[in-house]
């Protein structure tokens, strides 16, 4: 494995760009590959078999692009597919995890809220987090149907988005939550609106920076950090319509981008088409 190879990052859609931003800040010299599986978003209402197949197909593609490490920038894909991915691929694979542990250490009221997809909340990974830290704080789990779709459409502050956030945050505040964990990588793009609705006394926790630091640690431990003295590059792919993806990814990445169509020729993709 060459230290100058790129890092692969993927998500069910554009939400993982929130993680990509933090990776770029942490590792400015690394080349980055990003796959938005927006053609299959949201993962939260998909079957285990489909999510696992998509994750394998995308990682196979990123490995074919010489990725030296993979970041699964999706809590739902982590919950469903991280074990099969690590069993199948030998390169470092860094996973998302809702930031329950730091939230528990920082709450003053002893109540934290977790905004996430239904699938993330129902995952074994989250059950283990609840088991580990539930004795130290009251953990309120709030599923947020519709928020991923709003971010996928680039609608970060319209009336529908605001109404959805008000609906999901209100029960947490009623139970005295003073810390809210963003348990989906799409939600950091809504963080300002969530903060406005929750109020300044509520702390919003986004795990993206911690994931970027863990990536650096893993690359350093494997002697895979790039040594080139230059700015890193980014490449983007989508499984959705490229013209729509181009607009939304450019909006969220805050720069002009060239988004290409993700090839759909891996065995896992073939299997999904046959199932559907």
N, C-alpha and C positions, 0 to 999 in steps of 0.2 A: 504494500500500500504506500502510495506516494503522498508526502505531506503537502504537496502543491495541488493535489486533487481537490475538487470542490466539496462542499457540504450540501447534502440533500435535506430539504424540509418539505413536509406536506401536511395538508389539512383537508377536511371535507369540503372546504371552500376557501374564501378569502380571509377568514378569521385568523389563520396562522401567520398572516402578515404582521400581526401585533408581536408575535415571537420573532419574526424575521427582523423587525426593527431593532429589537434588543440584541439579537445576534450581531447585527451590523455594528451597533455601538460597541459591543464587547470585543468583536473580532473584525476590525476595519479592513484588514488585509486579506481576508478569506473570500474566495469565490463561492457564491451561493446559488443553489438551484431550488426553485420553489414550484410545487405542483398544487394547484387549487382544483380539487375534485368537485367543482361546482355542479357538474352534470349529474351528480348523485347526492347533492346536499338537499336537506340536512341529513346527517347520519343518525340523528337521534331517533328517527322513526323507521329506520331500516333494520333488516334482520341481521342477526349475528353472522350468518353465512355470507351475506353480501358485504358487510363492513370488512370482515376478515379477508375476503377475496380482493376487495378494492385495495386494502392496505398492502397485500402481497404484490398485487399487480403494479402499484405505484413504486414500491421499493425496488422491485425488479427493474423498472424503468430507470430509476435514479442510479442504481448500481450500474446499469448499462451506460450511463453518462459519467461513470468513473467516480461516483460519490464515495468519499472516504469515511463518512459517518452520516447517520440519518437522525433527524429530529422529527418525532411524531408530534406535530404541533396541533394536536386535537385530543381533547380529553375523552371523547367517545371512542375514537379509534384506539387510544391507549387502553381503555378499559376492556375492549373486545379483543384486540389483536396483538398487544405487545408481546405476550408469551409466544404465539406462533411466529412472529417476526424474529424474535431473538433466537428461537430454535432453528430457524431457516437460514438466517444470514449471520456471518461471522464479524461484520464490521460493527463499530460502536453504534448503538441505537439508544437515543435519549428520549425519555417519555415525559408527557405532561402529568401533573398531579395537582388537584385542587389544593390551594395553599391553606389547608386547615390547620396544620401545625403552627405556622407563624400567627395565624388569626387567634388561636387559643392562647398564645402567650401575650397577645396585645389587647385582648378585650378587657374592658373594665367592668362591664355589666355581667360578664359571664355568659353572654348569649351572642352567637355568631350566626350569620346567614350565609348560605351558599346558593348562588344563582347558577344553574346548570341546565343541561338538557335532561330529559326524562331518562335517557339511556345511561348517561353518566351517573345519575343519582342511583339507578338500579344496579350499577356494576359492582362486581366483587371488590374491585380496587377501592371504591368509595366506602363499601361496607367495612373494609379493613381499616380505613382511616377513621370512620366513625367509632369502631371498636377500640382503636388505640387512643383516641383523644376525647371521646364522648363523655368520659368520666370527669374531665377537667373543665368542660363548658357545655352548655346546651347548644346543640348544632341543629339549626333549622334548614331543611333542604327545600329549595323552591325551584320547581321545574318552570321553564320559561318558553313555552311554545310560541313560535312566531318571531322571536328576536333574531335568530340566525337568518331567517329569510329577509328581514329588514336590512341587516348588514350586507347580505349578498346583493341586495338591490341598491346599495349605497345610500339608503334612507336612514341617516344617523340621528336626525333630530325632528322628523316630521310629527304630525299629530298622532298618527297611529303608533309610532315608536314610543312617544311619550306616554300614551295611554297604556301600552303594554308594560312599560317599566313601572308606572304608578301602581298598576294592578299587582305586579310581582313583588315590589318593595314594601308595599303597605303592610302585608301580614308580618313581615320581619320586624318592622318598626313597632307594630302593635305589641310584639312580644319582647321589646326592649333590646333588640340586636343593635350593637354599637359598632360592629365590624361586619363587612360584607365581602365575601370571597367571590371573585369572578371565576367561575368554574367552567368556562367555555372561552376559547381563544377569540371568538367573535366579539365578546362583550367588552374588552378594553376599548374598542372603538366607540362604545357607548358610555364609557366611564364618566365623562364630564356630565352627561345628562343624568346618569345614575346618582352621581354626587349631588347634583342640584336638587334632585327629587328627594334623596335620603337626608340631605342636610349636612352642614359642615361638621357636626359632632360625630358623624359616622365615618369610619375609616374604610376605604375601598382598597382591597388587596388584589393585585395582579401578579401572578407567578412568573410572568414572561422573563423578567430580568434574572430571576433565579435559574431558569432553564438555560439561559445564555451562559451564565457562570458555570453551570454544571457541564455544558458542552465544552467550554474552555478547559475545565479540569480534566475531562475525559480525553480530549485531544492531546493535552500536555502529557498526561500519563502514558499515552500510547506513542509519544514522540511524533504526533501528526499535525502540530501547529505549523502553519505556513511561515516561512522565513523570508518571503519576498517583501521588499520594501516598496510597496505600491498599494493603491486603493483596490479593494476587491470589486468584483463584478457581480451582477445578478442576472439570472435567466428565469423566465416565467413560462409555465405551461398551464393550460386549463382543459378540463373535459367538457366544458360548456361552450357556448357560442363565443368565438374569440372577440367579436366586436363589443359585445356587452362586457365581457371579462376585462378587456383592455381599458374601458372607461372606469370600471369600479376599482380595479387594481391600481391604476394610475391615481385615482382619488385617495385610496388608502395608503399607498406607498409614498404619496406626495411627490411624485416625479413622473416624467414621461417613461413609459415602458413599452417593450415589444413582447406581446403575449402570443405564444404559439399553441396550436392544438395538440393535446396529449395523444400520442399514438395509442390505439386500442387493440394491439395485436399480441398481447401476452396471453398465456394459457388461462390465467385467472380471469381476464376480461372476457375471453371466449366462453368460459364457464358461466359467467354472470349473464351474458346474452342468451345463452341456452336456457338458464333458469327462468329468465323473464320472458 
